[in-house]
Amino acid sequence: MTRKKIAAAAVAGLLGVSAVVSAQGEKQKASAPAKDVMSVIFSRKSVRKYQDKPVSKASLELLMKAGMAAPTAADKRPWAFVAVTDKKQLAAIAEALPYGKMIGKAGAAIAVCGVEDRFFPGAEREFWVQDLSAASQNILLAAEGEGLGAVWIGVYPDKARTAAVSKVLGLPSGVIPLNVLSIGYPAGGEKPKNKFDPKNIHWEKW
């Protein structure tokens, strides 16, 4: 083999290795999470101002999947979700909630609802609120991790708000809206708050 052929083969080999390394690097970038868990938790904030940009069905399904990954007492899973993207429907929800006016400008909303048929009976009934709260927090964190902004608007146990949201969403009897999560692409401005206070920590006993 001539020197020229040897040099050409060497260059080709180096290019091949470079392409493999580059492809592996791109694969790692694609598979790596946008933020680690602690960064997402400490970056989460209540976002009430949004860009005029729709939120895709795929993104909302991912958020609801995160919600359903939450812990639930005795694996009852007493939740159901209503995802809304229609502008008229979002405006109707905003009108129904005195502190939910931002929903009218949001790209989407998710109502987190409890299904009474899956509640515990008797004194343990209200555990559904804990289950749905855990699911709601998962959705808020998932939204932060996906570059979306969200805010929790409380509905239950206020009877007027519960009735108003149920009417707008056409919820059947036995389905109770705990909250509505307003979701969209942040317009900017909101910053996370450092809420850590060592005075709220006790060890072993109060």
Helices and strands as residue ranges (DSSP letters): H 3-31, H 37-43, H 57-67, G 73-75, E 79-84, H 87-96, G 101-105, E 108-115, G 116-118, G 122-124, H 127-145, E 149-154, H 159-169, E 175-184, G 198-200
